[in-house]
Protein backbone atom coordinates (compact mmCIF):
# COMPACT_ATOMS: atom_id res chain seq x y z
CA UNK A 1 0.00 0.00 0.00
CA UNK A 2 2.86 2.35 0.87
CA UNK A 3 4.48 1.90 -2.56
CA UNK A 4 1.12 2.61 -4.20
CA UNK A 5 0.84 5.91 -2.32
CA UNK A 6 4.41 6.87 -3.23
CA UNK A 7 3.70 6.03 -6.87
CA UNK A 8 0.57 8.16 -6.83
CA UNK A 9 2.50 11.07 -5.30
CA UNK A 10 5.20 10.82 -7.96
CA UNK A 11 2.57 10.63 -10.71
CA UNK A 12 0.79 13.70 -9.37
CA UNK A 13 4.08 15.63 -9.29
CA UNK A 14 4.82 14.60 -12.88
CA UNK A 15 1.24 15.38 -13.92
CA UNK A 16 1.45 18.86 -12.41
CA UNK A 17 4.12 19.79 -14.95
CA UNK A 18 2.32 18.29 -17.91
CA UNK A 19 0.19 19.99 -20.53
CA UNK A 20 -3.03 18.96 -18.84
CA UNK A 21 -2.30 21.11 -15.81
CA UNK A 22 -3.26 24.23 -17.77
CA UNK A 23 -6.51 25.23 -19.43
CA UNK A 24 -6.91 24.68 -23.16
CA UNK A 25 -7.36 27.52 -25.63
CA UNK A 26 -9.41 27.57 -28.83
CA UNK A 27 -7.86 28.84 -32.06
CA UNK A 28 -9.62 30.58 -34.95
CA UNK A 29 -10.52 27.23 -36.52
CA UNK A 30 -12.33 26.14 -33.35
CA UNK A 31 -9.60 23.61 -32.59
CA UNK A 32 -8.13 23.24 -29.13
CA UNK A 33 -4.51 23.43 -28.09
CA UNK A 34 -3.42 22.74 -24.56
CA UNK A 35 -0.60 24.98 -23.37
CA UNK A 36 2.71 23.15 -23.48
CA UNK A 37 4.84 22.90 -20.41
CA UNK A 38 7.57 25.37 -19.48
CA UNK A 39 5.99 28.44 -21.11
CA UNK A 40 5.42 27.02 -24.58
CA UNK A 41 2.37 26.07 -26.64
CA UNK A 42 1.88 23.87 -29.71
CA UNK A 43 -0.54 25.46 -32.20
CA UNK A 44 -2.20 24.33 -35.41
CA UNK A 45 -0.96 26.07 -38.55
CA UNK A 46 -3.62 26.37 -41.25
CA UNK A 47 -6.09 23.64 -42.11
CA UNK A 48 -5.02 19.98 -42.33
CA UNK A 49 -4.89 18.65 -45.88
CA UNK A 50 -6.34 15.18 -46.41
CA UNK A 51 -5.79 12.78 -49.29
CA UNK A 52 -6.08 9.02 -49.52
CA UNK A 53 -6.67 8.44 -45.81
CA UNK A 54 -3.71 10.56 -44.75
CA UNK A 55 -3.81 14.01 -43.22
CA UNK A 56 -0.95 16.49 -43.43
CA UNK A 57 -0.97 18.60 -40.27
CA UNK A 58 1.36 21.53 -39.61
CA UNK A 59 2.00 22.76 -36.10
CA UNK A 60 4.26 25.34 -34.56
CA UNK A 61 5.77 25.56 -31.12
CA UNK A 62 5.30 29.05 -29.71
CA UNK A 63 6.99 30.70 -26.73
CA UNK A 64 4.07 32.04 -24.68
CA UNK A 65 5.99 34.99 -23.25
CA UNK A 66 6.52 36.70 -26.63
CA UNK A 67 4.24 34.65 -28.95
CA UNK A 68 7.22 33.90 -31.24
CA UNK A 69 7.63 30.51 -32.95
CA UNK A 70 10.49 28.34 -31.74
CA UNK A 71 12.87 27.53 -34.58
CA UNK A 72 15.10 24.47 -34.31
CA UNK A 73 13.15 22.53 -31.70
CA UNK A 74 13.55 18.78 -31.98
CA UNK A 75 10.29 16.84 -31.78
CA UNK A 76 11.26 13.66 -29.94
CA UNK A 77 7.79 12.10 -29.58
CA UNK A 78 4.51 12.36 -31.42
CA UNK A 79 1.20 10.54 -31.00
CA UNK A 80 -2.20 10.72 -32.70
CA UNK A 81 -5.23 9.37 -30.85
CA UNK A 82 -8.98 9.84 -30.61
CA UNK A 83 -9.00 10.85 -26.94
CA UNK A 84 -11.15 13.96 -27.58
CA UNK A 85 -14.10 11.70 -28.41
CA UNK A 86 -13.42 9.26 -25.57
CA UNK A 87 -11.42 6.73 -27.58
CA UNK A 88 -7.78 7.37 -26.62
CA UNK A 89 -6.90 3.74 -27.36
CA UNK A 90 -7.64 4.39 -31.05
CA UNK A 91 -4.30 5.58 -32.42
CA UNK A 92 -3.00 6.29 -35.89
CA UNK A 93 0.53 6.23 -37.24
CA UNK A 94 2.11 9.70 -37.29
CA UNK A 95 5.40 10.56 -38.94
CA UNK A 96 7.38 13.77 -39.32
CA UNK A 97 7.64 15.38 -42.74
CA UNK A 98 10.00 18.09 -44.02
CA UNK A 99 9.48 21.51 -42.42
CA UNK A 100 7.29 23.92 -44.38
CA UNK A 101 8.61 27.12 -42.83
CA UNK A 102 10.63 28.49 -39.95
CA UNK A 103 9.32 27.02 -36.71
CA UNK A 104 6.63 24.98 -38.53
CA UNK A 105 6.68 21.22 -38.05
CA UNK A 106 4.60 19.06 -40.41
CA UNK A 107 3.32 15.55 -39.72
CA UNK A 108 1.51 12.92 -41.76
CA UNK A 109 -1.27 11.20 -39.80
CA UNK A 110 -2.59 7.97 -41.35
CA UNK A 111 -6.01 8.34 -39.76
CA UNK A 112 -8.14 7.04 -42.64
CA UNK A 113 -7.36 3.41 -41.89
CA UNK A 114 -8.45 3.86 -38.27
CA UNK A 115 -11.66 5.91 -38.50
CA UNK A 116 -13.62 6.47 -41.70
CA UNK A 117 -15.45 9.68 -40.80
CA UNK A 118 -14.34 13.22 -39.86
CA UNK A 119 -13.72 13.59 -36.13
CA UNK A 120 -11.47 15.13 -33.50
CA UNK A 121 -7.98 13.79 -32.90
CA UNK A 122 -5.42 14.68 -30.22
CA UNK A 123 -1.91 15.19 -31.55
CA UNK A 124 0.50 15.05 -28.63
CA UNK A 125 4.13 16.11 -28.89
CA UNK A 126 7.29 16.21 -26.82
CA UNK A 127 10.10 18.52 -27.93
CA UNK A 128 13.58 19.53 -26.91
CA UNK A 129 14.16 23.27 -27.11
CA UNK A 130 17.67 24.70 -27.15
CA UNK A 131 18.46 26.31 -23.80
CA UNK A 132 15.54 24.67 -21.97
CA UNK A 133 16.50 21.86 -19.60
CA UNK A 134 13.09 20.15 -19.43
CA UNK A 135 11.30 18.48 -22.30
CA UNK A 136 8.37 20.55 -23.58
CA UNK A 137 5.07 18.61 -23.88
CA UNK A 138 1.86 19.73 -25.54
CA UNK A 139 -1.31 18.67 -27.32
CA UNK A 140 -3.28 20.03 -30.26
CA UNK A 141 -6.83 18.82 -30.87
CA UNK A 142 -7.78 18.94 -34.52
CA UNK A 143 -10.64 17.71 -36.70
CA UNK A 144 -9.32 15.29 -39.33
CA UNK A 145 -11.12 13.76 -42.28
CA UNK A 146 -10.30 10.24 -43.55
Backbone as JSON, one array per atom type, in Angstrom:
{
  "sequence": "XXXXXXXXXXXXXXXXXXXXXXXXXXXXXXXXXXXXXXXXXXXXXXXXXXXXXXXXXXXXXXXXXXXXXXXXXXXXXXXXXXXXXXXXXXXXXXXXXXXXXXXXXXXXXXXXXXXXXXXXXXXXXXXXXXXXXXXXXXXXXXXXXX",
  "N": [[0.82, -1.19, 0.0], [1.98, 1.2, 0.78], [3.88, 1.64, -1.24], [2.19, 2.07, -3.36], [0.97, 4.5, -2.67], [3.22, 6.17, -2.72], [3.87, 5.96, -5.42], [1.59, 7.16, -6.53], [1.92, 9.75, -5.57], [4.28, 10.53, -6.87], [3.38, 10.37, -9.52], [1.43, 12.4, -9.46], [3.03, 14.62, -9.08], [4.54, 14.58, -11.44], [2.42, 14.86, -13.24], [1.55, 17.42, -12.64], [3.32, 19.09, -13.96], [2.7, 18.68, -16.56], [1.05, 19.06, -19.8], [-1.66, 18.99, -19.31], [-2.15, 20.31, -17.02], [-2.84, 22.88, -17.37], [-5.27, 25.21, -18.66], [-7.08, 24.69, -21.72], [-6.92, 26.32, -24.92], [-8.84, 27.86, -27.52], [-8.4, 27.98, -31.01], [-8.62, 30.02, -34.04], [-9.83, 28.3, -35.82], [-11.52, 26.86, -34.32], [-10.36, 24.75, -33.09], [-8.7, 23.01, -30.45], [-5.91, 23.73, -28.34], [-3.73, 22.62, -25.98], [-1.9, 24.34, -23.53], [1.6, 24.06, -23.73], [4.16, 22.62, -21.66], [6.41, 24.47, -19.51], [6.18, 27.18, -20.42], [5.53, 27.22, -23.14], [3.64, 26.6, -26.18], [1.96, 24.38, -28.35], [0.65, 24.91, -31.54], [-1.9, 24.76, -34.05], [-1.26, 25.1, -37.51], [-2.76, 26.6, -40.09], [-5.12, 24.73, -42.12], [-5.62, 21.24, -41.88], [-4.58, 19.07, -44.51], [-6.1, 16.61, -46.43], [-5.76, 13.46, -48.0], [-6.33, 10.45, -49.58], [-6.71, 8.96, -47.17], [-4.81, 9.95, -45.5], [-3.65, 12.58, -43.46], [-2.17, 15.73, -43.65], [-0.67, 17.63, -41.31], [0.21, 20.69, -39.97], [2.1, 22.14, -37.42], [3.09, 24.56, -34.95], [5.54, 25.45, -32.55], [5.23, 27.62, -29.96], [6.61, 30.25, -28.07], [5.24, 31.28, -25.13], [5.63, 33.67, -23.77], [6.44, 35.71, -25.56], [5.06, 35.16, -27.84], [6.36, 34.18, -30.09], [7.41, 31.93, -32.71], [9.19, 28.88, -32.11], [12.19, 28.12, -33.43], [14.04, 25.41, -34.67], [13.53, 23.51, -32.72], [13.49, 20.16, -31.5], [11.46, 17.59, -32.24], [10.73, 14.99, -30.27], [8.92, 13.04, -29.64], [5.78, 11.9, -30.87], [2.26, 11.56, -31.13], [-0.87, 10.33, -32.22], [-4.21, 10.25, -31.4], [-7.62, 9.32, -30.59], [-8.63, 10.51, -28.31], [-10.11, 12.92, -27.71], [-12.74, 12.26, -28.31], [-13.34, 10.34, -26.53], [-12.0, 7.96, -27.07], [-9.23, 7.14, -26.6], [-7.59, 4.96, -26.94], [-7.66, 4.39, -29.58], [-5.44, 4.78, -31.99], [-3.36, 6.36, -34.48], [-0.88, 5.94, -37.01], [1.78, 8.3, -37.02], [3.97, 10.45, -38.64], [6.95, 12.41, -38.98], [7.39, 15.06, -41.34], [9.11, 16.92, -43.94], [10.03, 20.24, -42.91], [7.88, 23.09, -43.34], [8.28, 25.73, -43.12], [9.9, 28.36, -41.2], [10.1, 27.3, -37.91], [7.83, 25.76, -38.19], [6.38, 22.65, -38.02], [5.7, 19.71, -39.69], [3.44, 16.97, -40.0], [2.48, 13.69, -41.0], [-0.49, 12.07, -40.67], [-1.86, 8.96, -40.54], [-4.79, 8.53, -40.52], [-7.07, 7.62, -41.83], [-7.25, 4.85, -42.1], [-7.98, 4.08, -39.63], [-10.32, 5.36, -38.7], [-13.23, 6.06, -40.35], [-14.61, 8.49, -40.75], [-15.02, 12.07, -40.49], [-13.56, 13.49, -37.59], [-12.56, 14.46, -34.21], [-9.16, 14.56, -33.28], [-6.42, 14.01, -31.05], [-3.29, 15.37, -31.12], [-0.3, 14.76, -29.82], [2.72, 15.99, -28.53], [6.25, 15.9, -27.79], [9.03, 17.86, -27.17], [12.42, 18.95, -27.57], [13.94, 21.9, -26.67], [16.32, 24.27, -27.51], [18.41, 25.43, -24.96], [16.56, 25.04, -22.95], [16.07, 23.13, -20.17], [14.17, 21.14, -19.44], [12.0, 18.77, -21.05], [9.62, 19.82, -23.42], [6.16, 19.5, -23.46], [3.08, 19.02, -25.21], [-0.3, 19.36, -26.53], [-2.41, 19.26, -29.38], [-5.66, 19.58, -30.46], [-7.45, 18.51, -33.17], [-9.66, 18.53, -35.97], [-9.92, 15.89, -38.13], [-10.27, 14.55, -41.41], [-11.04, 11.45, -43.08]],
  "CA": [[0.0, 0.0, 0.0], [2.86, 2.35, 0.87], [4.48, 1.9, -2.56], [1.12, 2.61, -4.2], [0.84, 5.91, -2.32], [4.41, 6.87, -3.23], [3.7, 6.03, -6.87], [0.57, 8.16, -6.83], [2.5, 11.07, -5.3], [5.2, 10.82, -7.96], [2.57, 10.63, -10.71], [0.79, 13.7, -9.37], [4.08, 15.63, -9.29], [4.82, 14.6, -12.88], [1.24, 15.38, -13.92], [1.45, 18.86, -12.41], [4.12, 19.79, -14.95], [2.32, 18.29, -17.91], [0.19, 19.99, -20.53], [-3.03, 18.96, -18.84], [-2.3, 21.11, -15.81], [-3.26, 24.23, -17.77], [-6.51, 25.23, -19.43], [-6.91, 24.68, -23.16], [-7.36, 27.52, -25.63], [-9.41, 27.57, -28.83], [-7.86, 28.84, -32.06], [-9.62, 30.58, -34.95], [-10.52, 27.23, -36.52], [-12.33, 26.14, -33.35], [-9.6, 23.61, -32.59], [-8.13, 23.24, -29.13], [-4.51, 23.43, -28.09], [-3.42, 22.74, -24.56], [-0.6, 24.98, -23.37], [2.71, 23.15, -23.48], [4.84, 22.9, -20.41], [7.57, 25.37, -19.48], [5.99, 28.44, -21.11], [5.42, 27.02, -24.58], [2.37, 26.07, -26.64], [1.88, 23.87, -29.71], [-0.54, 25.46, -32.2], [-2.2, 24.33, -35.41], [-0.96, 26.07, -38.55], [-3.62, 26.37, -41.25], [-6.09, 23.64, -42.11], [-5.02, 19.98, -42.33], [-4.89, 18.65, -45.88], [-6.34, 15.18, -46.41], [-5.79, 12.78, -49.29], [-6.08, 9.02, -49.52], [-6.67, 8.44, -45.81], [-3.71, 10.56, -44.75], [-3.81, 14.01, -43.22], [-0.95, 16.49, -43.43], [-0.97, 18.6, -40.27], [1.36, 21.53, -39.61], [2.0, 22.76, -36.1], [4.26, 25.34, -34.56], [5.77, 25.56, -31.12], [5.3, 29.05, -29.71], [6.99, 30.7, -26.73], [4.07, 32.04, -24.68], [5.99, 34.99, -23.25], [6.52, 36.7, -26.63], [4.24, 34.65, -28.95], [7.22, 33.9, -31.24], [7.63, 30.51, -32.95], [10.49, 28.34, -31.74], [12.87, 27.53, -34.58], [15.1, 24.47, -34.31], [13.15, 22.53, -31.7], [13.55, 18.78, -31.98], [10.29, 16.84, -31.78], [11.26, 13.66, -29.94], [7.79, 12.1, -29.58], [4.51, 12.36, -31.42], [1.2, 10.54, -31.0], [-2.2, 10.72, -32.7], [-5.23, 9.37, -30.85], [-8.98, 9.84, -30.61], [-9.0, 10.85, -26.94], [-11.15, 13.96, -27.58], [-14.1, 11.7, -28.41], [-13.42, 9.26, -25.57], [-11.42, 6.73, -27.58], [-7.78, 7.37, -26.62], [-6.9, 3.74, -27.36], [-7.64, 4.39, -31.05], [-4.3, 5.58, -32.42], [-3.0, 6.29, -35.89], [0.53, 6.23, -37.24], [2.11, 9.7, -37.29], [5.4, 10.56, -38.94], [7.38, 13.77, -39.32], [7.64, 15.38, -42.74], [10.0, 18.09, -44.02], [9.48, 21.51, -42.42], [7.29, 23.92, -44.38], [8.61, 27.12, -42.83], [10.63, 28.49, -39.95], [9.32, 27.02, -36.71], [6.63, 24.98, -38.53], [6.68, 21.22, -38.05], [4.6, 19.06, -40.41], [3.32, 15.55, -39.72], [1.51, 12.92, -41.76], [-1.27, 11.2, -39.8], [-2.59, 7.97, -41.35], [-6.01, 8.34, -39.76], [-8.14, 7.04, -42.64], [-7.36, 3.41, -41.89], [-8.45, 3.86, -38.27], [-11.66, 5.91, -38.5], [-13.62, 6.47, -41.7], [-15.45, 9.68, -40.8], [-14.34, 13.22, -39.86], [-13.72, 13.59, -36.13], [-11.47, 15.13, -33.5], [-7.98, 13.79, -32.9], [-5.42, 14.68, -30.22], [-1.91, 15.19, -31.55], [0.5, 15.05, -28.63], [4.13, 16.11, -28.89], [7.29, 16.21, -26.82], [10.1, 18.52, -27.93], [13.58, 19.53, -26.91], [14.16, 23.27, -27.11], [17.67, 24.7, -27.15], [18.46, 26.31, -23.8], [15.54, 24.67, -21.97], [16.5, 21.86, -19.6], [13.09, 20.15, -19.43], [11.3, 18.48, -22.3], [8.37, 20.55, -23.58], [5.07, 18.61, -23.88], [1.86, 19.73, -25.54], [-1.31, 18.67, -27.32], [-3.28, 20.03, -30.26], [-6.83, 18.82, -30.87], [-7.78, 18.94, -34.52], [-10.64, 17.71, -36.7], [-9.32, 15.29, -39.33], [-11.12, 13.76, -42.28], [-10.3, 10.24, -43.55]],
  "C": [[0.87, 1.26, 0.0], [3.48, 2.69, -0.48], [3.44, 2.47, -3.52], [0.94, 4.1, -3.94], [2.02, 6.73, -2.83], [4.31, 7.02, -4.74], [2.69, 7.07, -7.27], [1.11, 9.56, -6.6], [3.45, 11.47, -6.41], [4.43, 11.14, -9.23], [1.91, 12.0, -10.64], [1.8, 14.82, -9.54], [4.4, 15.73, -10.77], [3.66, 15.21, -13.64], [1.13, 16.89, -13.77], [2.25, 19.66, -13.41], [3.73, 19.48, -16.37], [1.38, 19.3, -18.53], [-1.22, 20.04, -19.96], [-3.23, 19.77, -17.57], [-2.77, 22.53, -16.11], [-4.55, 24.13, -18.58], [-6.2, 25.24, -20.92], [-7.43, 25.98, -23.76], [-7.89, 27.11, -27.0], [-8.82, 28.53, -29.85], [-8.97, 29.31, -32.98], [-10.38, 29.53, -35.73], [-11.41, 26.43, -35.58], [-11.64, 24.92, -32.79], [-8.95, 23.99, -31.27], [-6.64, 22.98, -29.13], [-4.27, 23.64, -26.61], [-2.05, 23.39, -24.44], [0.47, 23.94, -23.07], [3.38, 23.54, -22.17], [5.95, 23.92, -20.61], [7.41, 26.63, -20.33], [5.93, 28.35, -22.63], [4.05, 26.45, -24.91], [2.55, 25.55, -28.08], [0.59, 24.4, -30.31], [-0.67, 24.89, -33.61], [-1.87, 25.45, -36.38], [-1.83, 25.74, -39.76], [-4.6, 25.23, -41.03], [-5.41, 22.36, -42.58], [-5.49, 19.64, -43.75], [-4.98, 17.13, -45.9], [-6.4, 14.63, -47.82], [-5.48, 11.31, -49.06], [-5.93, 8.46, -48.11], [-5.54, 8.98, -44.96], [-3.95, 12.05, -44.63], [-2.45, 14.64, -42.97], [-1.31, 17.62, -42.48], [0.31, 19.36, -39.95], [1.09, 22.17, -38.27], [3.22, 23.66, -35.9], [4.32, 25.34, -33.04], [6.03, 27.02, -30.85], [5.72, 29.3, -28.26], [5.87, 31.6, -26.24], [4.41, 33.44, -24.2], [6.01, 36.06, -24.33], [5.75, 36.3, -27.89], [5.05, 34.35, -30.22], [7.38, 32.39, -31.43], [9.05, 30.11, -32.57], [11.07, 27.63, -32.96], [13.94, 26.58, -34.06], [14.77, 23.54, -33.17], [13.23, 21.14, -32.32], [12.37, 18.03, -31.37], [10.77, 15.41, -31.54], [10.17, 12.61, -29.79], [6.57, 12.74, -30.22], [3.51, 11.2, -31.33], [-0.09, 11.14, -31.54], [-3.21, 9.73, -32.13], [-6.58, 10.08, -30.84], [-9.5, 10.12, -29.2], [-10.09, 11.9, -26.83], [-12.58, 13.44, -27.72], [-14.23, 10.45, -27.53], [-12.84, 7.94, -26.03], [-9.9, 6.85, -27.71], [-7.0, 6.13, -27.06], [-6.83, 3.62, -28.89], [-6.53, 5.34, -31.5], [-4.07, 5.41, -33.9], [-1.51, 6.55, -36.01], [0.72, 7.71, -37.58], [3.61, 9.76, -37.56], [5.75, 11.99, -39.35], [7.66, 13.9, -40.81], [8.6, 16.58, -42.77], [9.28, 19.37, -43.55], [8.96, 22.33, -43.59], [7.56, 25.39, -44.17], [9.36, 27.19, -41.52], [9.73, 28.26, -38.73], [8.05, 26.24, -36.96], [7.05, 23.52, -38.72], [5.47, 20.5, -38.64], [4.65, 17.55, -40.15], [2.26, 14.94, -40.63], [0.84, 11.95, -40.8], [-2.07, 10.26, -40.69], [-3.87, 7.58, -40.61], [-7.12, 7.64, -40.52], [-8.32, 5.56, -42.46], [-7.94, 3.08, -40.52], [-9.92, 4.24, -38.11], [-12.11, 6.5, -39.82], [-14.63, 7.6, -41.76], [-14.7, 10.84, -40.14], [-14.6, 13.24, -38.35], [-12.49, 14.24, -35.51], [-10.39, 14.13, -33.08], [-7.1, 14.64, -32.0], [-4.05, 14.34, -30.79], [-1.04, 15.66, -30.39], [1.97, 15.0, -29.0], [5.0, 16.32, -27.66], [8.46, 16.76, -27.63], [11.22, 18.96, -27.01], [13.82, 20.9, -27.53], [15.54, 23.7, -26.62], [17.6, 25.69, -25.98], [17.43, 26.02, -22.72], [15.87, 23.27, -21.47], [15.42, 20.78, -19.69], [12.51, 19.96, -20.82], [9.97, 19.22, -22.29], [7.32, 19.58, -24.13], [3.86, 19.46, -24.22], [0.94, 18.92, -26.43], [-2.1, 19.66, -28.16], [-4.44, 19.12, -30.63], [-7.31, 19.39, -32.19], [-8.8, 17.99, -35.15], [-9.98, 17.22, -37.99], [-10.38, 14.5, -40.09], [-10.33, 12.54, -42.73], [-9.75, 10.42, -44.95]]
}
